[in-house]
Amino acid sequence: MIYLDNAASSFPKPRPVIKAVTRALGTLWGNPGRAGHKKAMAAMRMIYETRVALAGLLGLTDPERIIFTKNATEGLNIALKGLLKSGDTVAISRLEHNSVTRPLNTLKQSGVKVVYAPVDEYGLPDPSKIPDVKMLAVTGASNVTGAILDTKTIGEACAKKGVLLLVDAAQSAGSIPFDTSRIDILVGTGHKALLGPQGTGFAWFREGITPEPFIEGGTGSNSESDMTPPFLPDKFEAGTMNTPGITGLKAGVEHVRRLTVQGVREKEISLVTLIMDALSNEPRATVYGPADPARRGSLISFNIAGSDPAQIATAIDRRGVAVRVGLHCAPEGHKFAGTFPQGAVRVSPGAMTRRKDVETFIRILRRIIKDAK
């Protein structure tokens, strides 16, 4: 099968990632932070090295302020539920994933106010109209339209108003160069453009910003106390870590560094351009999001007039190409795009996608559109 669903999870994984996970399962048997023997110390060292590698790739200060999670969703829950209290107001864009909107809907019940920030033509917050709120929570790149956030400009605007900026980098970390110097909270996943295993993610908090944890337990540190350690990363990493997964994430980050984020970006733009050019020649096709491939992430959501998107996606799948269809866990983004409730077909090449696979997809799609007349 040709895999073009990298916005959901990247595939294939680089061979170094597969080898790293296998090696960890075979050699890093120790429980990190729970003992002083060599195997436990080796596992702990590997986890620290992954923090350093991730901080280096993303330009983050203080690797110890990176906490590992099982996915971006967990990191977003930690940030939102751990920082927002009754009486606080948080602003969001029109493109947010359910991993942001669902925790915020729960927080509304405890007195947190949620508002939409004024947005630009792409549904992202307008830097000139940042509202007076405690936090702005916004996607780094939409998983529906692909629209990319200018983190430097929005970060500077938030800093001037004293607004905390939380960026959900699930669709951007590892494939889109972005400025992290003005971001206060950065959350991401390991299994997408960072090329790591599923079940890995991270959250980073700038110095002076420390939410309250909602999971507590054994950390291996401060064991004499019945209270959770107050310092990072231990405060948020109770319980045994996913050492094989984090080891694989380190290998994924190192692979991205060898390719370079800019190199990945250039490759993905070329593949997105191929697909968008092909769709532009189909009169019945509608593509959502920025028209310029350089202004969007590596995904294209589209519909074919007169055809149900689910039928189009099923036809593509039957011919051996994996894409995604529906609302992509982002109903607000589809409402903004005008594709709610039916959704759209989404095709997303990645760092490991071959040009010939995209060309095959285009031939298949053209035949499907022709047959659907």
Summary of the structure (lengths in Angstrom):
residues: 373
radius of gyration: 21.0
end to end distance: 25.9
largest distance: 71.4
contacts: 1366
relative contact order: 0.17
helix: 40%
strand: 16%
